[in-house]
């Protein structure tokens, strides 16, 4: 098995997908998680590439968030679309990453990811509350590369 397949169990992946579903329940924002083995680029630069590859820049309100992980590199990045970045505090993504790192250092990868997703969901809810008729524009499933 590859490092990507070993990173999370199926149960942990399902818990993450459920966290995305719960976070998106009260917002029109879109959250995705992408996991790959490694990258030769800076994690944030690669996250931006994946963001575009997954079509996350095509949401109506520019309110997509990607949690990107390169597991063999032990690195990750969070990137939000313009609509979000124009509204959240400038240190929001760093403070979210810091919360996640606390769990990661204890080996609690699933919990760290869930905490990050739920934190992003709270911010999205403030600025992009769920409106009647909102549709889920992007898959909640974890993508892998």
C-alpha angles and dihedrals in degrees: 000000000000125000088253092058092044095048096082134013120235088254091052091048090052090050089053092049088049090051089053090050092049094046092049093047092083100034141053087224121114124225127192135177121209124187127188136162101246146335133211090209133074106280094243092049091051090046090056090051092050090045089060095040090056091050092242091141089065099071113124096239097033089242105135124131124197125199104200124193131187098189102190089049092047089226136124142173138195120214128184128194124252095265091060098039090053090059111032123078113272093248095046097106092044092052090048091051090049091055090050094048091058089062094039092055088058091050092252097132096156093050092047091052092045091050091051092048093049091047090051089047091055091053092045090051090056095052103024107032119186111270125200107268096024111150129208099252097185136038118264092211120111111254121215132200 
